Amino acid sequence: MLVGSLYGGPVGDALVLRTDDNALANAGLGNFEAVVLRDDLGELRSSYRVWPDPLVAPDPATQEAALVRVAPEAPDAPESWDFAAPSPGL
């Protein structure tokens, strides 16, 4: 779960990755910025919005919902992401 540096809400059993800013969209991480997660060996483990046109939907700025990958093994492509109710760490 990617959170701002001051996030204090529930996380369940999730791995929590914090930005060095206090808010994800406040000069920390914008709506259309790519996110790449690598393990301690530098291997790519997951990515978000690393597709050719980062402005292609889904547009997280237009929703008050979590953006989630439809399946863990789905490729990082626009059709692999959808909106859902927030469920931190679940």
N, C-alpha and C positions, 0 to 999 in steps of 0.2 A: 504494500500500500504506500503510495507516494503522498507525503503530507508536507505542509509548511513547518518551519522550525518550532513554532509555538503550539502546534496541534496537541491537544490533551484529551481528545475523545477516545471512544472505544476502538480497539484494534483486534480483539479476539486473538487468534493464533497467527495472524498475518505477519510476514516480514515487513517491517516498517522502514522505509527509506525517506529521510528528511532532506528538504532543500536547505540551503543556507540563508534563506529569506523567510520572513514570517508569514507569507501568503504565496500560494502557488501562482496566482495570476497578478501579483503585485511586483513586477520586475523580477520575479523568480522563474516562473514557467508560464508562458502565454498559451492561449487556447490552441494555437496551431504549431507550437514547437514540438519537434520530434523528441522522443524519449528512448534511450537505449540503455538496457540493463545488462551488465556484464558480471560474470562471477569473478572470484579472486584470481583466476588464471587468465582473465581477460577474454574469455569466451563469451560470445553473444548469447544471452539467455532469453531475452525478450525485447521487443521494440514496439513503439507506438508512433504512428504517423510518419514513418520513413518511406512512404510511397511517393511516386513521382510528383504529384501535385498535392502539397500539404493543405491546400484550401478546399479540397474535395470533401463533401459531407462524410461522416457525420460532423456537425458543428456543435461542439460542447458549449459555445457561448449562447446558444438559443434555448437551452434546456436547463431545468432545475432538477437534474437527475444524474446519476452516475453513468459514465460511459464504460462499458465492459466488453471484453472480447467474448464472442459467442461460444468459443470452445478454446481451451488452453493450447491445443495443437493447431488452431486456425492460423493462417498466414497473417502478417501485418498488412492488411488491405482494407479499404473502406468498408467493404461488405462483411468483414469479420468483426465489426464493432456495432454495438447497439446500446440504447439507453435502458436503464433499469433503476429500480428504487435503490437508494444507498444501503449497503449492508457491510459496514466496516469489519473486516476480519472474518467474515462468514463465508 
